[in-house]
Amino acid sequence: MNSDGRLLLRGGIVLTMDETLGDHERGDVLIEDGKIVEVGQDLQADAQVLDCAGKIVLPGFVNSHHHMFQTALRSYWADATDLDYFMQSRTGADALFHQYTPEDVYWGQFGGALENLAAGTTTVVDTSQCSYTPEHTDAALEGIRRSGIRCVFSFSPSLGDHEPDPSYAHPEDIHRLIDKAGAVDDGTLVRLALGYHIDEDLFALARDLALPVFAHVNEASWGYVLEEFEKEGLLGPWITYIHCLGIGDPAWRAIERTGGKVSISTSAEQSLTMGQPALQTALEHGVPTSFGTDTVGIAPVDFFSQMRAAFYWQRSRIQTAMQNDSPTVQPISVRDILRMATLGGAQGAHLDHLVGSLTPGKRADVITLNARTLNAGPVNHAAGAIVQHMDTSNVDTVIVDGRIVKRDGHLLDVDVEAVLQELERSASGLISRSRATDILFTGCRHLS
């Protein structure tokens, strides 16, 4: 269906994630010209009809922190700790990231975007970290645009001690990207932002250009910097703070006072033994919280895994708090988790005015989940079925900006086998050029 057509999703369980609209045990969603026009029951319209009986209809998931260029390195760091990951990915001329060609970046971005779409994620905040040259950056954006996903591209520096092309610099190239992108309107799928470090010049540039900024906060020392930046007027609601590991209460109050957002990568943070996720602290400070998946080299990209990891981790804190005579931790609900995965993610991506709920007037990023399955039915609690029981096999239909990109469980107009072959070729080249010696062709990896 073209975005200028009309589409009626009829007869599904509708979770709008809009407190004013509420939910419908059996409802309809009308889409026109890429926007949600109406949500209700027994809607009448001259439109293409999708029968959603036995399905749950909700906004697409929003991934507020991801490195899609790493898609070919899936599970490479499955057993890694944070030191393994950082040393092997970016330290020294032989590090894996430094082997990326623009073509490698393209296939990582394209394949990663398709993976997100197939899993029901309609928006991704992508931190590239592989912008060694303008060609690398342009290849990343080309892959994203080809996929049809909605994306906030956080233009970030290449990392480590490998020298990039001396004619190319971060963050100055953002001006070229802005000029190349042209005017941005509601229907623009790819938007620009800045990342990656907490840096005075970067924060000032983002403020001056009115761009969102996505900044990693991985240790307590960065919290002290945030306190100073608040005094200098560099913090504001345009910033999303990634991870927020180990920072103190004064830094949290600075984030809260200035309207900042937080992205939590519960699976990756725990897998790399980076420390306890900041989810509970963010909740206690009332900071808008969203989920990121970080990299598939470490953790899964699907949001069913992410939602479960966060739900069970937060509830495990309750008994720990009781044993330590700490303040009472209130158990989070599955509805809270689902909100973080949708509307919370849109807030973290700075796109909640466009997506994240099925509010009429917002862009039509919608998914349907098949509940007539042995892992989901009968549906006694729709949010519970999604958070606790479903997986990617339940993702039936995915719509981005009113365009159907997945139907009946299959991506449309995508040669998945061809994409996999390109990713396999990319992985082989990256590993051989990096002179990695601890990869077995069986797919097993042993860290020394």
Order of alpha helices (4+ residues) and beta strands (2+ residues): beta-beta-beta-beta-beta-beta-alpha-alpha-beta-alpha-beta-alpha-beta-alpha-beta-alpha-beta-alpha-beta-alpha-alpha-beta-alpha-alpha-alpha-beta-beta-beta-beta-alpha
